[in-house]
Amino acid sequence: MNQYDIIIQSELTLWQKKMLRKPSLLNILSKKLQTQINNWIPEKIHVAITATLKQMIRAVLFGARHTTMKPFEGDSLELRETAVL
C-alpha cells in the first residue's frame, strides 16, 4: 500500500464513522417537526407530491445517463482523482 492509499483509507474510515453515528438533537427535533407537519397535510396532497418527485427523479436520472462520462477503467484511484481535480 502506498502513501496515497493510506490517506484514502483513513478518509474513508472517518467518513464511515460520520455516517454511522447517532442522530444529533437537532436531527431528532427536525424529524419530529417533519412528522407533525406531514400529519397535517391531506393524503391526496402527499400522493400528488410523491408522484411529482418520482417523475422529476426519473427525468434527472435519464438525463444523467446521457450526460455523464464513462468512468476511466484500468487506472488507479489516484490517477482518476488527479484527472477529476
N, C-alpha and C positions, 0 to 999 in steps of 0.2 A: 504494500500500500504506500503510495507516495504522499507528499505533504498535502496536496490538493484533496485527495480522497479523505484524509484525516479531518481536514477542515470541514468538508461537506458532511461527513458522518456526524461531527459534533453539532453542526447546524441542524441536521435532520433530527437528531436526538432532542435538541431544545424545542424544535417545532412540535414534535410528538408530545412532549411533556405539556406544552402550552395547550394543545388540542384536547388533552385528556384530563386537564384539571377541572375541578368542580366549578359550577357557575358562580359568579360573584353576586353580591347582594343586589347590585343594580340590575343584573340579568334576571334574577328571580323576580324582582319587583316589576320589571318591564313585561315579563311573561304573564304575571298576574293581571296587569293592566290590559294587555293584549287579549287575554281570555275574557275579561269582563266586557271589553268593547265588542268582541265577537259575539257575545251572548245578546247584545242589544240589537245587532244587525239581523234583519229577517233572512230566512233561509234562501228565498228567491234571489236576493242580492248576493249572498255567498256563492250560489251556483253560477250566477252571471259573471262574477269576478273571477271565479275559478276557471270558467270556460275561456274568458278573455286572456288570462295569464297563460293558459295552456297553449292557445293559438300563438301568442307572442313568443313563447319559448320555442315552439316548433319553427317559427319563422327565423328566429335568431340561429338556431341550430342548423337549419337548412342553409342560411347564408354563410355561416362559419365553415361549413363543409366545403363550400366553393371558394372561399376567400383565404383560407389558411394554407400555408405551405406544408409540404410533406416533411416529416422530420428527417434530419440527417441520420442515415443509418451507417453503422460501422465505425463512426467516430466516437472518441471518448467523450465523457460528460464535460470534461474540461474544455475540449475543443468546441463543443456545441455551445457551452456557456460563453466562451470568448466570441463566437460568431454572433450570438444574440446581443451581447454588450456592444 
